[in-house]
Amino acid sequence: MGILGGWMQQTLVMLHGLTGSQSLMLPFASKICPDGCELFVPDAPFKHEKRGFCWWNYKSDTKVKPQKIKITEKLLVEIQKSIDYLVENIPKEGKVILGGFSQGAVMAQIMLLSSISKRISGLVLLGTRSIEERRLRDALKSLKPIPVLWMHGLKDEIIDFDDSIDLANIIEDEGWDVTKIIHEKGHVIPLGEHKKIIDFVNEIFLDNT
């Protein structure tokens, strides 16, 4: 299953951030997608009140530090809908390299708790923070470690650097290998870091070909 002409099907899935969209993520996702790899870049299932889409509705209070995601019943319902949406729409066969930016990268972590978790062959976590730590650790403990790329900007005013580095530390603490990229900019994916991300994704793709 998932093998076409002797090649295992692989899909790169990239998830946009809060107020983002498929059209905003697609140029970058296309750039980092290896030749021969399928690409899936969806719009999130919820419309954001300002613009674009979201994986769940979220309003941050930038005056509160550190910024934590408050777990509510409404949040859990929306996250479950996003999980179901991705499980339904991600190709049913082969390995999945799963990544995202900001809220999309949180969603990528959450998918470690989903029914496709054992198909995920690598994670690309850009400009993000962790989900609830206990659940993240439970997911990491239950799965075979896979390569993870984590990237964050020192001048990020949306997600504090200290909040984000906690994510990388949690993943490493559970015995997973994390490639870290720290840049000097804000809540962006700097052009100068694209090649490192391309190389990371390509290595996973080749290892599973």
C-alpha positions as CSV (number, residue, x, y, z in Angstrom):
1,M,0.0,0.0,0.0
2,G,1.3,3.5,-0.9
3,I,3.9,2.1,-3.3
4,L,3.6,3.2,-6.9
5,G,6.0,1.6,-9.4
6,G,8.4,0.6,-6.7
7,W,8.3,4.1,-5.1
8,M,6.5,4.8,-1.8
9,Q,4.2,7.7,-2.1
10,Q,5.2,10.6,0.1
11,T,3.3,13.8,0.8
12,L,4.5,17.1,2.1
13,V,1.7,18.8,4.1
14,M,2.2,22.5,5.0
15,L,-0.3,24.3,7.3
16,H,-0.7,28.0,7.3
17,G,-0.9,30.2,10.4
18,L,-3.6,32.2,12.0
19,T,-5.3,34.5,9.4
20,G,-3.3,32.7,6.7
21,S,-4.5,30.8,3.6
22,Q,-3.5,28.2,1.1
23,S,-2.5,30.9,-1.4
24,L,-0.1,32.5,1.1
25,M,1.5,29.3,2.1
26,L,1.7,27.6,-1.3
27,P,4.7,29.5,-2.8
28,F,6.9,28.6,0.1
29,A,5.6,25.0,0.3
30,S,6.1,24.5,-3.4
31,K,9.7,25.7,-3.0
32,I,10.6,23.3,-0.3
33,C,8.7,20.3,-1.7
34,P,11.1,17.7,-3.3
35,D,10.7,16.5,-6.9
36,G,8.5,13.5,-6.9
37,C,6.8,14.3,-3.6
38,E,3.1,15.1,-3.5
39,L,2.1,18.4,-2.0
40,F,-1.0,19.3,0.1
41,V,-1.6,22.8,1.3
42,P,-5.1,23.3,2.6
43,D,-7.1,26.2,3.8
44,A,-8.0,25.7,7.5
45,P,-11.7,24.8,8.1
46,F,-12.6,28.0,10.0
47,K,-12.9,31.5,8.6
48,H,-11.1,34.1,10.8
49,E,-13.1,37.1,11.8
50,K,-10.5,39.5,10.3
51,R,-9.1,37.7,7.3
52,G,-8.0,34.3,6.0
53,F,-8.6,31.1,7.9
54,C,-7.7,29.5,11.2
55,W,-7.4,26.0,12.7
56,W,-9.3,27.2,15.7
57,N,-10.5,30.7,16.7
58,Y,-7.9,32.4,18.9
59,K,-7.3,35.9,20.3
60,S,-4.0,36.5,22.0
61,D,-3.4,39.0,24.8
62,T,0.1,40.2,24.0
63,K,0.4,41.8,27.4
64,V,0.3,38.4,29.1
65,K,3.7,36.7,29.3
66,P,4.2,33.8,28.7
67,Q,1.3,33.4,26.2
68,K,-0.4,30.1,26.8
69,I,-3.2,28.4,24.9
70,K,-6.2,28.2,27.2
71,I,-7.9,24.8,26.9
72,T,-11.7,25.3,26.7
73,E,-14.5,23.1,25.5
74,K,-15.0,25.3,22.4
75,L,-11.2,25.0,21.6
76,L,-11.3,21.2,21.9
77,V,-14.3,21.0,19.6
78,E,-12.7,23.2,17.0
79,I,-9.3,21.3,17.2
80,Q,-11.1,18.0,16.8
81,K,-12.9,19.3,13.7
82,S,-9.5,20.4,12.3
83,I,-8.0,17.0,13.1
84,D,-10.9,15.2,11.3
85,Y,-10.6,17.6,8.4
86,L,-6.9,16.9,7.9
87,V,-7.3,13.1,8.4
88,E,-10.1,13.1,5.7
89,N,-8.1,15.2,3.2
90,I,-4.5,14.2,3.5
91,P,-3.7,11.4,1.0
92,K,-4.6,8.0,2.5
93,E,-1.4,6.3,1.4
94,G,2.3,6.7,2.2
95,K,4.5,8.7,4.5
96,V,3.7,12.3,5.4
97,I,6.2,15.1,6.1
98,L,4.1,17.5,8.1
99,G,4.9,21.1,8.8
100,G,3.4,24.5,9.4
101,F,3.9,28.1,10.5
102,S,2.7,29.6,13.7
103,Q,-0.8,28.2,14.5
104,G,-0.3,25.7,11.6
105,A,2.8,24.3,13.3
106,V,0.8,23.9,16.5
107,M,-1.7,21.9,14.5
108,A,1.2,19.8,13.1
109,Q,2.1,18.9,16.6
110,I,-1.5,18.0,17.5
111,M,-1.6,15.6,14.5
112,L,0.9,13.5,16.5
113,L,-2.2,12.5,18.5
114,S,-4.3,11.6,15.5
115,S,-4.9,8.4,13.6
116,I,-2.2,9.3,11.0
117,S,0.5,9.8,13.6
118,K,2.5,6.6,12.6
119,R,2.6,7.8,9.0
120,I,4.4,11.1,9.9
121,S,8.0,10.8,8.8
122,G,9.2,14.3,9.8
123,L,8.0,17.6,11.3
124,V,8.8,21.2,10.2
125,L,7.8,23.6,13.0
126,L,8.2,27.2,12.1
127,G,7.6,30.2,14.4
128,T,5.5,28.4,16.9
129,R,5.0,27.2,20.5
130,S,4.0,23.9,22.1
131,I,0.6,22.5,22.7
132,E,-0.3,21.4,26.2
133,E,3.0,19.9,27.5
134,R,1.6,16.7,29.0
135,R,-0.3,15.7,25.8
136,L,2.7,16.6,23.7
137,R,5.0,14.4,25.9
138,D,2.5,11.6,25.8
139,A,2.5,11.7,22.0
140,L,6.3,11.8,21.8
141,K,6.6,8.9,24.1
142,S,4.1,6.8,22.2
143,L,5.8,7.2,18.8
144,K,9.0,6.2,17.1
145,P,11.2,9.3,17.0
146,I,11.3,11.1,13.7
147,P,13.4,14.1,12.5
148,V,12.1,17.5,13.6
149,L,13.1,21.0,12.3
150,W,12.4,23.9,14.6
151,M,12.9,27.5,13.7
152,H,12.2,30.8,15.5
153,G,13.2,34.4,15.4
154,L,14.8,36.3,18.2
155,K,12.7,39.4,17.4
156,D,9.4,37.6,17.2
157,E,6.7,39.8,18.8
158,I,3.9,37.4,18.2
159,I,5.3,34.3,19.9
160,D,8.1,34.9,22.5
161,F,11.4,33.2,21.7
162,D,11.5,31.6,25.2
163,D,8.0,30.1,24.7
164,S,9.1,28.6,21.4
165,I,12.5,27.2,22.6
166,D,10.6,25.4,25.3
167,L,9.0,23.4,22.5
168,A,12.3,22.3,21.1
169,N,13.6,21.4,24.5
170,I,10.5,19.3,25.3
171,I,10.9,17.3,22.0
172,E,14.7,16.8,22.7
173,D,14.0,15.8,26.3
174,E,11.8,12.9,25.0
175,G,14.8,11.6,22.9
176,W,13.8,13.1,19.5
177,D,16.4,14.7,17.2
178,V,15.7,18.4,16.6
179,T,17.5,20.5,14.0
180,K,17.3,24.1,15.3
181,I,17.4,27.3,13.3
182,I,17.5,30.6,15.1
183,H,17.3,33.8,13.1
184,E,17.5,37.5,13.9
185,K,14.1,38.4,12.4
186,G,10.5,38.4,13.7
187,H,7.4,36.3,13.0
188,V,8.5,35.3,9.5
189,I,10.2,32.6,7.5
190,P,13.3,34.4,6.3
191,L,14.4,33.9,2.7
192,G,18.0,33.3,3.9
193,E,16.8,30.2,5.8
194,H,14.9,28.5,3.0
195,K,17.8,26.3,1.8
196,K,18.2,24.8,5.3
197,I,14.5,23.9,5.3
198,I,14.7,22.5,1.7
199,D,17.7,20.3,2.6
200,F,16.0,19.0,5.7
201,V,12.8,18.1,3.9
202,N,14.7,16.6,1.0
203,E,16.8,14.4,3.3
204,I,13.6,12.9,4.9
205,F,12.1,12.4,1.4
206,L,15.2,10.5,0.2
207,D,15.5,8.4,3.3
208,N,11.9,7.2,2.7
209,T,12.2,6.7,-1.1
